[in-house]
């Protein structure tokens, strides 16, 4: 499958995963700004090129894999880990923009106005990045190939 065919298939699964996680998180928070910030992070997360998950898919197919469905959870996890790293990187670099949009920590300040300090915006961005990292492991633990291979599980937790 070429990249042009891969991207919409991946995006459909990735968006469904993010929507489910965002909705679940929104149902347990009573603070409007937290809910809005998680939704904002989701919008940032869906704007990537998808080269990493495609390379993961190609590596899987070239090593004998047969379908995208078999590896889709791993592709999702890879994209989530990349997004987590970007959110944290924006804090470390003190960036104000990512992919043409306001970074998470600056968006939090805009949403809360004078109620928040720069430190609280950075803290929220780090927490959302950590959330994406946790979601990556959730995606990995949904993959039947990974769960059925003891060596893969050992590598994952090592």
Helices and strands as residue ranges (DSSP letters): H 3-26, H 32-45, H 51-62, H 68-92, E 97-98, E 101-102, H 104-112, G 113-115, H 118-140, H 144-147, H 150-157
